[in-house]
Amino acid sequence: MDIAQDRVVTIHYTLKDDHGEVLDSPSGGEPLAYIQGHGNLVSGLEKALEGKAEGATLAVSVPAAEGYGERDEALLQRVPKRSLQGSGEIKKGMQFQARTKDGMRVFTVTAVIGDMVSLDGNHPLADQTLHFDVQVVGVREATPEELEHGHVHGAGGHHH
């Protein structure tokens, strides 16, 4: 069965940056399961996997625009420390979730100067070309419940 819209796909993958550094690989050797066409993966990887069959292996380079996006300077903010109340001591590298007009977004603390905190809402991998080595482990039809929930149930997917 080939990878197509609404099918559950199980993959092993390794993600590297331009320097060959491994950025991400599923922990414990467990494959990742996702539903094709539901935005569970970066768009460039989903596009590259479309039509591939079980057992396929591929190397895919995904440009930033089809990965985690281009850096957006509008997502850099300075806020008073008091606006992050209840967070304990605020240090560079800490992350916070905040609701924005575009939905939930993760902000990373880039600096703490006096009582001001600099936050960056760009994904840590924004502006980077993503290099994936992928092995397609399995392809199957999604169940009606999985399609309704938008994610895979059971092994490699979400558990309720």
Secondary structure, 3 states (H helix, E strand, C coil): CECCCCEEEEEEEEEECCCCCEEECCHHHCCEEEECCCCCCCHHHHHHHCCCECCCEEEEEECHHHCCCCCCHHHEEEEEHHHHCCCCCCCCCCEEEEEECCEEEEEEEEEEECCEEEEECCCCCCCCCEEEEEEEEEEEECCHHHHHHCCCECCCCECC
